[in-house]
Every structure is written in C-alpha cells, then in structure tokens.
Amino acid sequence: MFRINPYLLMILLMGFASCNDSNTSFPDKEPKESIPNPDIEITISDPLPNGALNFNHFNHLYNEINFNGKKVGIINIYSEYPNYTYAIEPNEGFTCVDDVSRGIVMLTKYLELYGNQELALEKLKNLTEFVLQMQNQNGYFNNFIWNDLTINTEYRTSLATLNWWSFRALWAIETAYPFLKSDEDMANRIAMASEKLTTNIKRDLPTSYLTTEVINTIELPTWLPGKSAADQSAILILGLLKNYTRTGDNDSQALIDHLAKGIILMQKGDADNYPYGAFLSSENLWHAWGNNQAYALLKVGQVFNNQEYIDSALLEIENFYPWMLQNGFAEAFWINKVANKFIEVNRNKYPQIAYGVRPMLWAAAEAYHYSNDAKYLDIVNELGLWLSGKNDANKTIYNPSNGVCFDGITGPNEVNKNSGAESTLETLLMLLEIEKAK
C-alpha cells in the first residue's frame, strides 16, 4: 500500500509561514534588469481549474499569442515580487522552449492524473505549437523569443545546437504526442519535427567509439553531449525513450544504451564511500539542478528490462539522497580522486531551488513505483517537506493559497521572493507526483 506521510500533504495545504524580507538575486535565475513585458496582443484564455493543487500562478504566467501566424501558448519566464509582474532578460527574451517544454510535461502529468480535460488539452496543444514553431531549419531548436516576437538566434543560451533546450523540446513533443495524436495535422508535425531532430542527434553524438579520459583525476566518458554531460544525457534519454516507444526505432534504442552507459560511468562512490553513488553532472562537478540521471535510468531500465540501469539508479537514491537530507542540501560540489577515494574539493551551498529538488523526488517516487518498497516513500516525503519549510531558510517556499513558489533559497534564512516559470513548473511537477501518491 502506498504510504504517503499525511503530515506532508497537510503542511503543503497550509498558508505561508512568515517570510524573510530578503529579495536577494541569485546567478542565472534573474533578469539583469527589470523590463516590462512588451505590449503584445494576448488572447484571453480560461484558467486551468484548481483542485487539490493551486494553478493560479501558472495561469498568471501562461498567455496565448499569435506567433508566426499560429495561436500558441507561452509561459513568461520571470515574475517579480511583490506584484509578480513580468520581466525580460535583455540578452535572452521573455519566453523560451525550456520553460514551455516544462509546461508541456507538467500538463501531461495533470492529464494523467485528472483525465482528458478539454481546457488542459487545449493549453497542451498551444504550448506544443510554440515549441514546433521554434525549430530551426537546421533541425535543432532555438530557445528564446524577443519582445518583438522574433526568435533570438544569436545569444549563447538560444543557439540551435546540440544542447539542453533541443533535448527538452524532444522530451516535450514526444510526451505530448499520445494526448494530441487525434489531431492528424499536429501528430504529423510532431513526428516530422522529432525525426528531423533525432536524425541530427544521432549524427552529431560520437557514440561509435566509447572512449574515456581523465580530468581532475576523474575518469569520464567522452561520448555524451559536451563529452561528459550526464545531466543533459538524462533529458535526452527521456525524449528518446518516448520516441522509441512511439516508433520502435532501433537506432534510438542503441543511442539510449550508449547514453546510459556513459551516465553509469559518471556515478562515483558506493554505499559506504563518498559521494555515495551520486551521478556527477559533468566532469568532476555535481549540481542539483537538472540531475535527472537516476530517474532516466529507472525509466529506461524498466522499458529495456535492464537490471544494471535500475540498480545503478537505486544506488544513488538509497545512499546519496539520505546522506544529503541528513547533511544538508547543496547547489553544487566538485570532487577529486585521491588514493582510490573521492574527496570534495569545493562546494556551493546556495542557491537551492525547486529545480534541484524535483529530480530527486521524481526518482524516489519512481523507485517506489518500481519496487513497492515504502522506504522510497519516506524519501519522497522528506524531499517534499522542502517546499513547506524544512529547508535552510526555515521558510515556506510554496504558497498553496495562490500557487506561488519562491525562486529559491539564497542563504541561511534568506529567500528570493520572485516566482518565475522554472520554479512554478518544477514545484507543480513535484506536487502532481505527491498527489499521484495519495
């Protein structure tokens, strides 16, 4: 029987605890300057209804606009305290494939939980349309659009290359496909976009020779995105796995296996030795945000009936997660290998964000679904309490009365009270998983 801690859900449904007045910004999560959102023509859209979860802030961030002659859904990236007005990062733009793709995955989780509600399906379709419109002629995806609704094709975080946002786009459109396939035109365009993108990925990832190298005393794979980016590889696996499920493509399966082998090589330590089975993110760096490796290996291990992948994922979940819960969250740390032991050489404790907690919560929940072992639910419960005040700030991060999730913890007893797309969507992804567990 699924044993969710009743106190977790009770606490999450309570109002805010008192909040520190600090509004400290933290790197790469804030606009460099606050610029009002452009006066673009916005189509009025009915709000997603609230049930056990509050979607008010998501509804605030979500807009529908005319883009490239199509009605599309967008999600404003930045939302600033105290009135949660929109803002724009001047080098990037006001909406992006990364966050819209998160919104797509969130809505599919919503539909799985609550059924095919017409309004949610319409928003899913509109967000998917935006992602499709962002595919570059070269097959990859640009990430941002400017305030004049032109695509940002020049800034480094928006280039159409083998990178995060292209992988997240693949995951999003393939996840949306089963819900939208009754629309023949949309289904065909998703399939075409996915084929164009996966052809590029299979061409550009060097998986013919699975060689390793040593950097900072750590043995690393060289065939992942960015040579050793296990974090990006996990997102790519999730997209390719959906593609494989839909198409049965053997090349997709082979690429998934190569990526999984590289991720396993990035796992360091064991049950008794630091860092206790943690998957490094890239080179000798571990960071919390986007570290979906355990979740991705659990998913692919079950589909491909590969126990090695499953056992590798469970090693991190059973050992590293409890260690971190006991010793305190971190934003990032770096390790070296000395005399056959891994040692920590540097650590960033902050910022701590929803995007850093959600991957662990999802992996622990998936471990329960796989094993039926309630010990993983204990981990889910503990991770979920981060939202309701069991954190370094001792502050409630998510407000169930309005759906706002603060952008993160910036220091002891300090929070960033802004509430942008990433924080909002990653929190909803956590809460939907908790709600599913009830």
Secondary structure, DSSP 8 states (H G I E B T S, - for coil): -----HHHHHHHTS------------TTSS-SS--------EE-------SSS--HHHHHHEEEEEETTEEEEEE-SEEETTTTEEE-BTTTBSEEHHHHHHHHHHHHHHHHHH---HHHHHHHHHHHHHHHHTB-TTSSB--EE-TTS-B--SSGGG-SSSSHHHHHHHHHHHHHHHHHTTSHHHHHHHHHHHHHHHHHHHHHS--SS--EEEETTEEEESSBTTBT-HHHHHHHHHHHHHHHHHH--HHHHHHHHHHHHHHHHTEE--SSSTTTTEE-SBTTEEESTT--HHHHHHHHHHHTT-HHHHHHHHHHHHHHHHHHHHH---SEEEEEEETTEEEEEEEE---B-HHHHHHHHHHHHHHHHHH--THHHHHHHHHHTTTTT-STT-S--EETTTTEE-SEEEETTEEE----HHHHHHHHHHHHHHHHT-
